[in-house]
Amino acid sequence: MIPAAFDYVAPRTLDEAVSTLAGHGANAKLLAGGHSLLPLLKLRLARPGVLIDLNRIPGLKAVRQQDDTIAIGALATHYQIESSQLLKKRCPLLPQTAREVGDVQVRNRGTIGGSLIHADPSADWPAAILALGSELKLRGPKGERIIGAEDFFRGAMATVIEPSEILTEIRVPVFRRRSGSAYLKMAQQASGFAVVGVAVWLRVDAKRRCEEVGVGITGLSDKPARAHTVEERLRGNKLTSKLIEASAAQAAEGVAPLEDLYAAAPFRAHLARVYTARAIQQALRRTGDVRR
């Protein structure tokens, strides 16, 4: 199908983009990579009067380290994150996750910010962003605000971002010594989206006791979430196989699993437990890969 008619604007600065968005309100849509928006336009499920293309604004694709934090521009593509030497060395969970997004064409064009804003319940990025305890920087007419990843997602296709705000940056921690991470999922065969996906990062001491841990799960329910019960059982304890299995068994605790043509609710809960255990075990094996 052909999209309905719209005006096209390509601002050169972030201030110009915010001003244009605020001036048009709900009648405007932002264009990043376009993988989520363009199908909606063609099906006329979205009919904006104005399309604001963010791709000419400098700085929104940058990946840079700032002390113990890495700042990732919202328009950084999946492939850019997958291939970043800085991220491979300092925050490998993001390249590990990027490799699992869609296919080569999607990774070359799609953006991390676009995926997070779209908030598909089966998207890959939210699991990693939650596991890392990331912060998201939003820019609007009233200035900037920082939102923690756990406060960002409200439900299926819903976030806390206001209609006049733009996601500009994602901030993640730099991995320290004896840190490891993994992202594993059961993928939908046609789309590559996660039936269930689990992201884990952890840090251990010299005796393999868990000092820090984050577990993010996507695809299990209508919004991604951190598995706090799993984290609490791991933190401060030596990571034996028995403890990992017992902790992962709590992955779906307190969650109402989705049920659709890809998986019944009990099977989704089972997948969450299995992939949580596998991701923790893989992250633990990688704790010797980061030196700092």
ChimeraX commands (.cxc) that place a marker at each C-alpha (Angstrom):
marker #1 position 0.00,0.00,0.00 radius 0.5
marker #1 position 0.94,3.65,-0.33 radius 0.5
marker #1 position 1.11,5.89,2.78 radius 0.5
marker #1 position -1.29,8.79,3.17 radius 0.5
marker #1 position 0.12,12.19,2.23 radius 0.5
marker #1 position 2.36,13.93,4.78 radius 0.5
marker #1 position 4.82,16.82,5.01 radius 0.5
marker #1 position 8.50,15.94,5.39 radius 0.5
marker #1 position 10.92,17.88,7.61 radius 0.5
marker #1 position 14.64,17.12,8.12 radius 0.5
marker #1 position 15.93,19.35,10.95 radius 0.5
marker #1 position 19.65,19.96,11.26 radius 0.5
marker #1 position 19.74,20.44,15.04 radius 0.5
marker #1 position 18.14,18.81,18.03 radius 0.5
marker #1 position 16.61,22.12,19.11 radius 0.5
marker #1 position 14.96,22.44,15.69 radius 0.5
marker #1 position 13.62,18.90,15.91 radius 0.5
marker #1 position 12.17,19.46,19.40 radius 0.5
marker #1 position 10.59,22.73,18.30 radius 0.5
marker #1 position 9.05,21.14,15.21 radius 0.5
marker #1 position 7.73,18.19,17.19 radius 0.5
marker #1 position 6.25,20.43,19.86 radius 0.5
marker #1 position 4.60,22.58,17.20 radius 0.5
marker #1 position 2.81,19.65,15.58 radius 0.5
marker #1 position 2.13,17.47,18.63 radius 0.5
marker #1 position 0.34,14.18,17.98 radius 0.5
marker #1 position 0.11,15.04,14.28 radius 0.5
marker #1 position 3.86,14.38,13.87 radius 0.5
marker #1 position 5.97,11.21,13.80 radius 0.5
marker #1 position 9.74,10.86,14.21 radius 0.5
marker #1 position 11.76,8.90,11.65 radius 0.5
marker #1 position 14.90,7.10,12.82 radius 0.5
marker #1 position 15.63,3.78,11.05 radius 0.5
marker #1 position 12.01,3.39,9.94 radius 0.5
marker #1 position 11.67,-0.37,10.38 radius 0.5
marker #1 position 8.72,0.01,12.74 radius 0.5
marker #1 position 7.22,3.20,11.33 radius 0.5
marker #1 position 7.27,2.58,7.57 radius 0.5
marker #1 position 5.10,-0.57,7.67 radius 0.5
marker #1 position 2.56,1.33,9.79 radius 0.5
marker #1 position 2.56,4.16,7.27 radius 0.5
marker #1 position 2.07,1.81,4.33 radius 0.5
marker #1 position -0.81,0.05,6.06 radius 0.5
marker #1 position -2.21,3.47,7.03 radius 0.5
marker #1 position -2.29,2.42,10.66 radius 0.5
marker #1 position -0.29,5.61,11.20 radius 0.5
marker #1 position -1.31,8.76,9.30 radius 0.5
marker #1 position 0.89,11.63,10.52 radius 0.5
marker #1 position 0.58,15.04,8.96 radius 0.5
marker #1 position 4.31,15.65,9.41 radius 0.5
marker #1 position 7.27,13.24,9.30 radius 0.5
marker #1 position 10.36,14.53,11.14 radius 0.5
marker #1 position 13.55,12.84,9.94 radius 0.5
marker #1 position 16.22,12.82,12.69 radius 0.5
marker #1 position 19.04,11.41,10.58 radius 0.5
marker #1 position 20.68,14.74,9.72 radius 0.5
marker #1 position 21.18,15.78,13.34 radius 0.5
marker #1 position 24.84,15.36,14.35 radius 0.5
marker #1 position 25.73,13.38,17.45 radius 0.5
marker #1 position 22.69,11.11,17.62 radius 0.5
marker #1 position 24.67,8.15,16.25 radius 0.5
marker #1 position 27.76,8.55,18.45 radius 0.5
marker #1 position 29.06,5.86,20.82 radius 0.5
marker #1 position 31.48,7.28,23.35 radius 0.5
marker #1 position 32.87,6.54,26.80 radius 0.5
marker #1 position 32.51,9.08,29.60 radius 0.5
marker #1 position 34.42,7.88,32.67 radius 0.5
marker #1 position 32.56,4.75,33.91 radius 0.5
marker #1 position 29.63,5.22,31.52 radius 0.5
marker #1 position 29.16,4.66,27.79 radius 0.5
marker #1 position 26.75,6.99,26.01 radius 0.5
marker #1 position 25.04,5.60,22.92 radius 0.5
marker #1 position 23.18,7.90,20.57 radius 0.5
marker #1 position 19.58,6.86,20.00 radius 0.5
marker #1 position 20.16,6.69,16.23 radius 0.5
marker #1 position 23.06,4.24,16.52 radius 0.5
marker #1 position 22.21,1.29,14.30 radius 0.5
marker #1 position 22.12,-2.31,15.51 radius 0.5
marker #1 position 25.14,-3.07,13.30 radius 0.5
marker #1 position 27.04,-0.07,14.62 radius 0.5
marker #1 position 26.58,-1.44,18.15 radius 0.5
marker #1 position 27.33,-5.00,17.05 radius 0.5
marker #1 position 30.64,-3.94,15.48 radius 0.5
marker #1 position 31.76,-1.30,18.02 radius 0.5
marker #1 position 35.19,-2.17,19.40 radius 0.5
marker #1 position 34.56,0.06,22.41 radius 0.5
marker #1 position 31.40,-1.84,23.32 radius 0.5
marker #1 position 32.95,-5.24,22.67 radius 0.5
marker #1 position 35.66,-4.38,25.17 radius 0.5
marker #1 position 33.75,-2.28,27.73 radius 0.5
marker #1 position 30.10,-3.41,27.56 radius 0.5
marker #1 position 29.91,-6.64,25.52 radius 0.5
marker #1 position 26.28,-7.37,26.39 radius 0.5
marker #1 position 25.20,-4.79,23.82 radius 0.5
marker #1 position 27.09,-6.31,20.85 radius 0.5
marker #1 position 25.93,-9.75,22.00 radius 0.5
marker #1 position 22.33,-8.54,21.89 radius 0.5
marker #1 position 22.73,-6.65,18.62 radius 0.5
marker #1 position 23.82,-9.84,16.84 radius 0.5
marker #1 position 20.43,-11.35,17.65 radius 0.5
marker #1 position 18.33,-8.51,16.22 radius 0.5
marker #1 position 16.46,-9.32,12.99 radius 0.5
marker #1 position 18.68,-9.98,9.99 radius 0.5
marker #1 position 21.54,-8.17,8.23 radius 0.5
marker #1 position 19.24,-5.69,6.48 radius 0.5
marker #1 position 17.44,-4.82,9.70 radius 0.5
marker #1 position 20.69,-4.43,11.63 radius 0.5
marker #1 position 22.16,-2.12,8.99 radius 0.5
marker #1 position 19.25,0.33,9.12 radius 0.5
marker #1 position 17.32,-0.15,12.37 radius 0.5
marker #1 position 18.26,1.89,15.45 radius 0.5
marker #1 position 18.41,1.12,19.15 radius 0.5
marker #1 position 16.36,4.21,19.98 radius 0.5
marker #1 position 13.65,3.36,17.50 radius 0.5
marker #1 position 13.33,-0.13,18.93 radius 0.5
marker #1 position 13.11,1.12,22.52 radius 0.5
marker #1 position 10.50,3.75,21.68 radius 0.5
marker #1 position 8.40,1.24,19.70 radius 0.5
marker #1 position 8.41,-0.98,22.83 radius 0.5
marker #1 position 7.37,-4.20,21.14 radius 0.5
marker #1 position 6.88,-6.81,23.92 radius 0.5
marker #1 position 9.12,-9.23,22.00 radius 0.5
marker #1 position 11.95,-6.83,21.08 radius 0.5
marker #1 position 15.50,-7.77,22.04 radius 0.5
marker #1 position 16.94,-4.48,23.29 radius 0.5
marker #1 position 14.77,-3.95,26.37 radius 0.5
marker #1 position 16.14,-7.08,28.06 radius 0.5
marker #1 position 19.73,-5.84,27.78 radius 0.5
marker #1 position 18.88,-2.25,28.70 radius 0.5
marker #1 position 17.08,-3.45,31.83 radius 0.5
marker #1 position 19.79,-5.92,32.86 radius 0.5
marker #1 position 22.40,-3.15,32.70 radius 0.5
marker #1 position 20.33,-0.73,34.78 radius 0.5
marker #1 position 20.61,1.77,31.95 radius 0.5
marker #1 position 19.48,5.38,31.86 radius 0.5
marker #1 position 17.68,7.01,28.94 radius 0.5
marker #1 position 18.01,10.70,28.16 radius 0.5
marker #1 position 14.92,12.45,26.81 radius 0.5
marker #1 position 14.80,15.94,25.33 radius 0.5
marker #1 position 11.66,18.07,25.13 radius 0.5
marker #1 position 10.50,21.69,25.15 radius 0.5
marker #1 position 11.11,21.88,28.92 radius 0.5
marker #1 position 14.67,20.57,28.64 radius 0.5
marker #1 position 16.25,17.19,29.37 radius 0.5
marker #1 position 15.26,14.47,31.79 radius 0.5
marker #1 position 16.83,11.13,32.65 radius 0.5
marker #1 position 14.65,8.02,33.06 radius 0.5
marker #1 position 15.81,4.70,34.48 radius 0.5
marker #1 position 15.17,1.71,32.23 radius 0.5
marker #1 position 12.77,0.12,34.74 radius 0.5
marker #1 position 10.60,3.25,34.72 radius 0.5
marker #1 position 10.63,3.64,30.94 radius 0.5
marker #1 position 8.39,0.79,29.76 radius 0.5
marker #1 position 4.68,0.94,30.61 radius 0.5
marker #1 position 3.30,-1.95,28.58 radius 0.5
marker #1 position 2.90,-3.23,25.02 radius 0.5
marker #1 position 3.95,-0.44,22.64 radius 0.5
marker #1 position 3.84,2.05,25.53 radius 0.5
marker #1 position 6.57,4.06,27.28 radius 0.5
marker #1 position 6.74,7.12,29.52 radius 0.5
marker #1 position 8.01,9.37,26.75 radius 0.5
marker #1 position 5.80,12.39,26.12 radius 0.5
marker #1 position 4.52,13.23,22.60 radius 0.5
marker #1 position 6.79,16.29,22.52 radius 0.5
marker #1 position 9.95,14.46,23.66 radius 0.5
marker #1 position 12.78,12.80,21.75 radius 0.5
marker #1 position 14.96,9.95,23.03 radius 0.5
marker #1 position 18.51,11.16,22.42 radius 0.5
marker #1 position 20.84,8.86,24.34 radius 0.5
marker #1 position 21.16,5.60,26.26 radius 0.5
marker #1 position 23.73,5.38,29.05 radius 0.5
marker #1 position 25.16,2.04,30.16 radius 0.5
marker #1 position 27.86,1.12,32.70 radius 0.5
marker #1 position 31.40,0.13,31.77 radius 0.5
marker #1 position 32.16,-3.48,32.68 radius 0.5
marker #1 position 34.78,-3.98,35.34 radius 0.5
marker #1 position 37.14,-6.88,35.98 radius 0.5
marker #1 position 35.59,-10.36,36.29 radius 0.5
marker #1 position 32.38,-9.29,34.55 radius 0.5
marker #1 position 30.48,-11.44,32.06 radius 0.5
marker #1 position 27.29,-11.21,30.06 radius 0.5
marker #1 position 25.01,-13.06,27.67 radius 0.5
marker #1 position 21.78,-12.62,25.70 radius 0.5
marker #1 position 19.91,-15.76,24.69 radius 0.5
marker #1 position 16.46,-16.20,23.20 radius 0.5
marker #1 position 14.05,-18.52,21.50 radius 0.5
marker #1 position 13.25,-16.64,18.31 radius 0.5
marker #1 position 10.07,-16.55,16.26 radius 0.5
marker #1 position 11.05,-18.32,13.06 radius 0.5
marker #1 position 9.67,-15.76,10.60 radius 0.5
marker #1 position 10.49,-12.45,12.27 radius 0.5
marker #1 position 13.36,-13.22,14.62 radius 0.5
marker #1 position 11.57,-11.51,17.50 radius 0.5
marker #1 position 11.90,-13.19,20.89 radius 0.5
marker #1 position 9.31,-15.66,22.07 radius 0.5
marker #1 position 11.34,-15.23,25.26 radius 0.5
marker #1 position 14.73,-13.53,25.54 radius 0.5
marker #1 position 16.99,-13.21,28.59 radius 0.5
marker #1 position 19.89,-10.81,29.09 radius 0.5
marker #1 position 22.33,-11.24,31.98 radius 0.5
marker #1 position 25.34,-9.35,33.18 radius 0.5
marker #1 position 27.19,-10.20,36.37 radius 0.5
marker #1 position 30.42,-9.63,38.21 radius 0.5
marker #1 position 32.09,-12.11,40.53 radius 0.5
marker #1 position 34.92,-11.96,43.03 radius 0.5
marker #1 position 37.99,-14.17,43.00 radius 0.5
marker #1 position 36.01,-17.00,44.65 radius 0.5
marker #1 position 33.17,-16.80,42.10 radius 0.5
marker #1 position 30.78,-15.15,44.52 radius 0.5
marker #1 position 28.31,-12.91,42.75 radius 0.5
marker #1 position 28.98,-9.25,43.57 radius 0.5
marker #1 position 26.62,-7.63,41.07 radius 0.5
marker #1 position 23.99,-9.03,38.71 radius 0.5
marker #1 position 21.25,-7.85,36.37 radius 0.5
marker #1 position 18.70,-10.08,34.62 radius 0.5
marker #1 position 16.32,-8.65,32.02 radius 0.5
marker #1 position 13.57,-10.67,30.35 radius 0.5
marker #1 position 11.63,-9.82,27.19 radius 0.5
marker #1 position 8.77,-11.62,25.45 radius 0.5
marker #1 position 7.43,-13.16,28.65 radius 0.5
marker #1 position 4.69,-10.60,29.32 radius 0.5
marker #1 position 3.27,-7.41,27.83 radius 0.5
marker #1 position 6.34,-5.46,28.93 radius 0.5
marker #1 position 9.99,-6.34,29.62 radius 0.5
marker #1 position 11.08,-6.59,33.23 radius 0.5
marker #1 position 14.01,-7.26,35.52 radius 0.5
marker #1 position 13.95,-10.57,37.35 radius 0.5
marker #1 position 14.65,-9.17,40.81 radius 0.5
marker #1 position 13.89,-12.42,42.62 radius 0.5
marker #1 position 16.50,-14.22,40.52 radius 0.5
marker #1 position 19.04,-11.48,41.16 radius 0.5
marker #1 position 18.46,-11.51,44.91 radius 0.5
marker #1 position 19.08,-15.25,45.13 radius 0.5
marker #1 position 22.36,-14.94,43.22 radius 0.5
marker #1 position 23.81,-11.79,44.76 radius 0.5
marker #1 position 26.40,-12.47,47.45 radius 0.5
marker #1 position 26.53,-16.22,46.84 radius 0.5
marker #1 position 28.92,-18.55,45.06 radius 0.5
marker #1 position 27.51,-19.33,41.63 radius 0.5
marker #1 position 27.19,-23.09,41.65 radius 0.5
marker #1 position 25.12,-24.95,39.08 radius 0.5
marker #1 position 22.60,-25.87,41.77 radius 0.5
marker #1 position 22.14,-22.23,42.83 radius 0.5
marker #1 position 21.81,-21.05,39.23 radius 0.5
marker #1 position 19.10,-23.61,38.48 radius 0.5
marker #1 position 17.22,-22.83,41.69 radius 0.5
marker #1 position 17.42,-19.08,41.06 radius 0.5
marker #1 position 16.36,-19.35,37.42 radius 0.5
marker #1 position 13.30,-21.32,38.51 radius 0.5
marker #1 position 11.96,-18.00,39.86 radius 0.5
marker #1 position 12.29,-16.16,36.53 radius 0.5
marker #1 position 8.54,-16.00,35.87 radius 0.5
marker #1 position 7.52,-15.34,39.47 radius 0.5
marker #1 position 4.78,-12.72,39.78 radius 0.5
marker #1 position 4.36,-12.42,35.99 radius 0.5
marker #1 position 1.30,-13.16,33.87 radius 0.5
marker #1 position 2.87,-14.75,30.77 radius 0.5
marker #1 position 1.59,-13.89,27.32 radius 0.5
marker #1 position -0.28,-16.53,25.36 radius 0.5
marker #1 position -0.36,-16.38,21.56 radius 0.5
marker #1 position 0.21,-18.51,18.46 radius 0.5
marker #1 position 3.91,-18.80,19.30 radius 0.5
marker #1 position 3.60,-20.15,22.84 radius 0.5
marker #1 position 1.05,-21.00,25.51 radius 0.5
marker #1 position 1.49,-19.20,28.83 radius 0.5
marker #1 position 2.93,-22.21,30.74 radius 0.5
marker #1 position 5.43,-22.85,27.96 radius 0.5
marker #1 position 6.52,-19.20,27.97 radius 0.5
marker #1 position 7.14,-19.42,31.71 radius 0.5
marker #1 position 9.14,-22.61,31.14 radius 0.5
marker #1 position 11.22,-20.89,28.45 radius 0.5
marker #1 position 11.95,-18.00,30.80 radius 0.5
marker #1 position 13.31,-20.39,33.41 radius 0.5
marker #1 position 15.39,-22.39,30.93 radius 0.5
marker #1 position 16.90,-19.39,29.12 radius 0.5
marker #1 position 17.59,-17.57,32.38 radius 0.5
marker #1 position 19.65,-20.52,33.63 radius 0.5
marker #1 position 21.50,-20.80,30.33 radius 0.5
marker #1 position 22.23,-17.06,30.14 radius 0.5
marker #1 position 23.57,-16.97,33.70 radius 0.5
marker #1 position 25.80,-19.95,33.03 radius 0.5
marker #1 position 27.13,-18.40,29.82 radius 0.5
marker #1 position 27.73,-15.04,31.48 radius 0.5
marker #1 position 29.63,-16.78,34.28 radius 0.5
marker #1 position 31.86,-18.55,31.76 radius 0.5
marker #1 position 32.71,-15.16,30.26 radius 0.5
marker #1 position 33.75,-13.46,33.50 radius 0.5
marker #1 position 37.39,-13.85,32.53 radius 0.5
marker #1 position 36.95,-12.02,29.21 radius 0.5
marker #1 position 36.96,-8.46,30.60 radius 0.5
marker #1 position 40.20,-7.00,31.96 radius 0.5
marker #1 position 40.37,-3.57,33.56 radius 0.5
marker link #1:1,2 radius 0.2
marker link #1:2,3 radius 0.2
marker link #1:3,4 radius 0.2
marker link #1:4,5 radius 0.2
marker link #1:5,6 radius 0.2
marker link #1:6,7 radius 0.2
marker link #1:7,8 radius 0.2
marker link #1:8,9 radius 0.2
marker link #1:9,10 radius 0.2
marker link #1:10,11 radius 0.2
marker link #1:11,12 radius 0.2
marker link #1:12,13 radius 0.2
marker link #1:13,14 radius 0.2
marker link #1:14,15 radius 0.2
marker link #1:15,16 radius 0.2
marker link #1:16,17 radius 0.2
marker link #1:17,18 radius 0.2
marker link #1:18,19 radius 0.2
marker link #1:19,20 radius 0.2
marker link #1:20,21 radius 0.2
marker link #1:21,22 radius 0.2
marker link #1:22,23 radius 0.2
marker link #1:23,24 radius 0.2
marker link #1:24,25 radius 0.2
marker link #1:25,26 radius 0.2
marker link #1:26,27 radius 0.2
marker link #1:27,28 radius 0.2
marker link #1:28,29 radius 0.2
marker link #1:29,30 radius 0.2
marker link #1:30,31 radius 0.2
marker link #1:31,32 radius 0.2
marker link #1:32,33 radius 0.2
marker link #1:33,34 radius 0.2
marker link #1:34,35 radius 0.2
marker link #1:35,36 radius 0.2
marker link #1:36,37 radius 0.2
marker link #1:37,38 radius 0.2
marker link #1:38,39 radius 0.2
marker link #1:39,40 radius 0.2
marker link #1:40,41 radius 0.2
marker link #1:41,42 radius 0.2
marker link #1:42,43 radius 0.2
marker link #1:43,44 radius 0.2
marker link #1:44,45 radius 0.2
marker link #1:45,46 radius 0.2
marker link #1:46,47 radius 0.2
marker link #1:47,48 radius 0.2
marker link #1:48,49 radius 0.2
marker link #1:49,50 radius 0.2
marker link #1:50,51 radius 0.2
marker link #1:51,52 radius 0.2
marker link #1:52,53 radius 0.2
marker link #1:53,54 radius 0.2
marker link #1:54,55 radius 0.2
marker link #1:55,56 radius 0.2
marker link #1:56,57 radius 0.2
marker link #1:57,58 radius 0.2
marker link #1:58,59 radius 0.2
marker link #1:59,60 radius 0.2
marker link #1:60,61 radius 0.2
marker link #1:61,62 radius 0.2
marker link #1:62,63 radius 0.2
marker link #1:63,64 radius 0.2
marker link #1:64,65 radius 0.2
marker link #1:65,66 radius 0.2
marker link #1:66,67 radius 0.2
marker link #1:67,68 radius 0.2
marker link #1:68,69 radius 0.2
marker link #1:69,70 radius 0.2
marker link #1:70,71 radius 0.2
marker link #1:71,72 radius 0.2
marker link #1:72,73 radius 0.2
marker link #1:73,74 radius 0.2
marker link #1:74,75 radius 0.2
marker link #1:75,76 radius 0.2
marker link #1:76,77 radius 0.2
marker link #1:77,78 radius 0.2
marker link #1:78,79 radius 0.2
marker link #1:79,80 radius 0.2
marker link #1:80,81 radius 0.2
marker link #1:81,82 radius 0.2
marker link #1:82,83 radius 0.2
marker link #1:83,84 radius 0.2
marker link #1:84,85 radius 0.2
marker link #1:85,86 radius 0.2
marker link #1:86,87 radius 0.2
marker link #1:87,88 radius 0.2
marker link #1:88,89 radius 0.2
marker link #1:89,90 radius 0.2
marker link #1:90,91 radius 0.2
marker link #1:91,92 radius 0.2
marker link #1:92,93 radius 0.2
marker link #1:93,94 radius 0.2
marker link #1:94,95 radius 0.2
marker link #1:95,96 radius 0.2
marker link #1:96,97 radius 0.2
marker link #1:97,98 radius 0.2
marker link #1:98,99 radius 0.2
marker link #1:99,100 radius 0.2
marker link #1:100,101 radius 0.2
marker link #1:101,102 radius 0.2
marker link #1:102,103 radius 0.2
marker link #1:103,104 radius 0.2
marker link #1:104,105 radius 0.2
marker link #1:105,106 radius 0.2
marker link #1:106,107 radius 0.2
marker link #1:107,108 radius 0.2
marker link #1:108,109 radius 0.2
marker link #1:109,110 radius 0.2
marker link #1:110,111 radius 0.2
marker link #1:111,112 radius 0.2
marker link #1:112,113 radius 0.2
marker link #1:113,114 radius 0.2
marker link #1:114,115 radius 0.2
marker link #1:115,116 radius 0.2
marker link #1:116,117 radius 0.2
marker link #1:117,118 radius 0.2
marker link #1:118,119 radius 0.2
marker link #1:119,120 radius 0.2
marker link #1:120,121 radius 0.2
marker link #1:121,122 radius 0.2
marker link #1:122,123 radius 0.2
marker link #1:123,124 radius 0.2
marker link #1:124,125 radius 0.2
marker link #1:125,126 radius 0.2
marker link #1:126,127 radius 0.2
marker link #1:127,128 radius 0.2
marker link #1:128,129 radius 0.2
marker link #1:129,130 radius 0.2
marker link #1:130,131 radius 0.2
marker link #1:131,132 radius 0.2
marker link #1:132,133 radius 0.2
marker link #1:133,134 radius 0.2
marker link #1:134,135 radius 0.2
marker link #1:135,136 radius 0.2
marker link #1:136,137 radius 0.2
marker link #1:137,138 radius 0.2
marker link #1:138,139 radius 0.2
marker link #1:139,140 radius 0.2
marker link #1:140,141 radius 0.2
marker link #1:141,142 radius 0.2
marker link #1:142,143 radius 0.2
marker link #1:143,144 radius 0.2
marker link #1:144,145 radius 0.2
marker link #1:145,146 radius 0.2
marker link #1:146,147 radius 0.2
marker link #1:147,148 radius 0.2
marker link #1:148,149 radius 0.2
marker link #1:149,150 radius 0.2
marker link #1:150,151 radius 0.2
marker link #1:151,152 radius 0.2
marker link #1:152,153 radius 0.2
marker link #1:153,154 radius 0.2
marker link #1:154,155 radius 0.2
marker link #1:155,156 radius 0.2
marker link #1:156,157 radius 0.2
marker link #1:157,158 radius 0.2
marker link #1:158,159 radius 0.2
marker link #1:159,160 radius 0.2
marker link #1:160,161 radius 0.2
marker link #1:161,162 radius 0.2
marker link #1:162,163 radius 0.2
marker link #1:163,164 radius 0.2
marker link #1:164,165 radius 0.2
marker link #1:165,166 radius 0.2
marker link #1:166,167 radius 0.2
marker link #1:167,168 radius 0.2
marker link #1:168,169 radius 0.2
marker link #1:169,170 radius 0.2
marker link #1:170,171 radius 0.2
marker link #1:171,172 radius 0.2
marker link #1:172,173 radius 0.2
marker link #1:173,174 radius 0.2
marker link #1:174,175 radius 0.2
marker link #1:175,176 radius 0.2
marker link #1:176,177 radius 0.2
marker link #1:177,178 radius 0.2
marker link #1:178,179 radius 0.2
marker link #1:179,180 radius 0.2
marker link #1:180,181 radius 0.2
marker link #1:181,182 radius 0.2
marker link #1:182,183 radius 0.2
marker link #1:183,184 radius 0.2
marker link #1:184,185 radius 0.2
marker link #1:185,186 radius 0.2
marker link #1:186,187 radius 0.2
marker link #1:187,188 radius 0.2
marker link #1:188,189 radius 0.2
marker link #1:189,190 radius 0.2
marker link #1:190,191 radius 0.2
marker link #1:191,192 radius 0.2
marker link #1:192,193 radius 0.2
marker link #1:193,194 radius 0.2
marker link #1:194,195 radius 0.2
marker link #1:195,196 radius 0.2
marker link #1:196,197 radius 0.2
marker link #1:197,198 radius 0.2
marker link #1:198,199 radius 0.2
marker link #1:199,200 radius 0.2
marker link #1:200,201 radius 0.2
marker link #1:201,202 radius 0.2
marker link #1:202,203 radius 0.2
marker link #1:203,204 radius 0.2
marker link #1:204,205 radius 0.2
marker link #1:205,206 radius 0.2
marker link #1:206,207 radius 0.2
marker link #1:207,208 radius 0.2
marker link #1:208,209 radius 0.2
marker link #1:209,210 radius 0.2
marker link #1:210,211 radius 0.2
marker link #1:211,212 radius 0.2
marker link #1:212,213 radius 0.2
marker link #1:213,214 radius 0.2
marker link #1:214,215 radius 0.2
marker link #1:215,216 radius 0.2
marker link #1:216,217 radius 0.2
marker link #1:217,218 radius 0.2
marker link #1:218,219 radius 0.2
marker link #1:219,220 radius 0.2
marker link #1:220,221 radius 0.2
marker link #1:221,222 radius 0.2
marker link #1:222,223 radius 0.2
marker link #1:223,224 radius 0.2
marker link #1:224,225 radius 0.2
marker link #1:225,226 radius 0.2
marker link #1:226,227 radius 0.2
marker link #1:227,228 radius 0.2
marker link #1:228,229 radius 0.2
marker link #1:229,230 radius 0.2
marker link #1:230,231 radius 0.2
marker link #1:231,232 radius 0.2
marker link #1:232,233 radius 0.2
marker link #1:233,234 radius 0.2
marker link #1:234,235 radius 0.2
marker link #1:235,236 radius 0.2
marker link #1:236,237 radius 0.2
marker link #1:237,238 radius 0.2
marker link #1:238,239 radius 0.2
marker link #1:239,240 radius 0.2
marker link #1:240,241 radius 0.2
marker link #1:241,242 radius 0.2
marker link #1:242,243 radius 0.2
marker link #1:243,244 radius 0.2
marker link #1:244,245 radius 0.2
marker link #1:245,246 radius 0.2
marker link #1:246,247 radius 0.2
marker link #1:247,248 radius 0.2
marker link #1:248,249 radius 0.2
marker link #1:249,250 radius 0.2
marker link #1:250,251 radius 0.2
marker link #1:251,252 radius 0.2
marker link #1:252,253 radius 0.2
marker link #1:253,254 radius 0.2
marker link #1:254,255 radius 0.2
marker link #1:255,256 radius 0.2
marker link #1:256,257 radius 0.2
marker link #1:257,258 radius 0.2
marker link #1:258,259 radius 0.2
marker link #1:259,260 radius 0.2
marker link #1:260,261 radius 0.2
marker link #1:261,262 radius 0.2
marker link #1:262,263 radius 0.2
marker link #1:263,264 radius 0.2
marker link #1:264,265 radius 0.2
marker link #1:265,266 radius 0.2
marker link #1:266,267 radius 0.2
marker link #1:267,268 radius 0.2
marker link #1:268,269 radius 0.2
marker link #1:269,270 radius 0.2
marker link #1:270,271 radius 0.2
marker link #1:271,272 radius 0.2
marker link #1:272,273 radius 0.2
marker link #1:273,274 radius 0.2
marker link #1:274,275 radius 0.2
marker link #1:275,276 radius 0.2
marker link #1:276,277 radius 0.2
marker link #1:277,278 radius 0.2
marker link #1:278,279 radius 0.2
marker link #1:279,280 radius 0.2
marker link #1:280,281 radius 0.2
marker link #1:281,282 radius 0.2
marker link #1:282,283 radius 0.2
marker link #1:283,284 radius 0.2
marker link #1:284,285 radius 0.2
marker link #1:285,286 radius 0.2
marker link #1:286,287 radius 0.2
marker link #1:287,288 radius 0.2
marker link #1:288,289 radius 0.2
marker link #1:289,290 radius 0.2
marker link #1:290,291 radius 0.2
marker link #1:291,292 radius 0.2
view
